Amino acid sequence: YPNPVKDNIIISSELAVAEIKVFDAMGKLVLDLRELNTGEIKINTSAFKNGIYSIQLVSDKKIITAKFTRVD
């Protein structure tokens, strides 16, 4: 949350998230974070161009994929 995103997106997860990957609309990897924990993770999106992004949360139990929109 929030969605659409302006400067930051906050990801809240009860899973032990090992990795977060963000892809642009063309499928290009634009962010890869590793060794994260449970709880809230704040990602600064101010350097991202406006558009639709796919975010992938990878844990030892599952992979969750969602979309968000970056706007000014």
ChimeraX attribute file (.defattr): number of C-alpha atoms within 10 A of each C-alpha:
attribute: neighborCount
match mode: 1-to-1
recipient: residues
	/A:1	11
	/A:2	12
	/A:3	13
	/A:4	15
	/A:5	20
	/A:6	16
	/A:7	15
	/A:8	15
	/A:9	20
	/A:10	15
	/A:11	16
	/A:12	13
	/A:13	13
	/A:14	9
	/A:15	15
	/A:16	16
	/A:17	23
	/A:18	15
	/A:19	17
	/A:20	22
	/A:21	16
	/A:22	21
	/A:23	17
	/A:24	20
	/A:25	13
	/A:26	9
	/A:27	10
	/A:28	11
	/A:29	14
	/A:30	11
	/A:31	14
	/A:32	12
	/A:33	13
	/A:34	11
	/A:35	9
	/A:36	15
	/A:37	15
	/A:38	14
	/A:39	13
	/A:40	13
	/A:41	14
	/A:42	11
	/A:43	14
	/A:44	12
	/A:45	16
	/A:46	15
	/A:47	8
	/A:48	16
	/A:49	13
	/A:50	15
	/A:51	14
	/A:52	16
	/A:53	22
	/A:54	18
	/A:55	19
	/A:56	17
	/A:57	20
	/A:58	19
	/A:59	17
	/A:60	10
	/A:61	9
	/A:62	10
	/A:63	12
	/A:64	11
	/A:65	13
	/A:66	10
	/A:67	15
	/A:68	18
	/A:69	17
	/A:70	20
	/A:71	16
	/A:72	11
